Amino acid sequence: MKVFKIAPQERLDDVICDVCNGSTRVSSDDADTCEYAELKADWGFWSKKDREHHEVHLCERCYDKVKEFIESVGGKVRIENYL
């Protein structure tokens, strides 16, 4: 769940994990930031979920649990490192 703060200019204030309801905000020296994963699905005509959009926000701890589950059933999560 994304939480926005009313200010002169709209900016992302927090992202709440949809699993544990914890904040994903982390403070740095220069600004508050949010570290979170976002899972999205847009279902099409041939799906039983036709025209539905699903979205989940996860904190790092809950993301690690989801990633572990995916790998436990034989799936793979692609990871790319920033330069």
Secondary structure, 3 states (H helix, E strand, C coil): CEEEECCCCCEEEEEECCCCCCECEEECCCCEEECCEEEEEECCCCCCCCCCEEEEEECHHHHHHHHHHHHHCCCCCCCCCCC
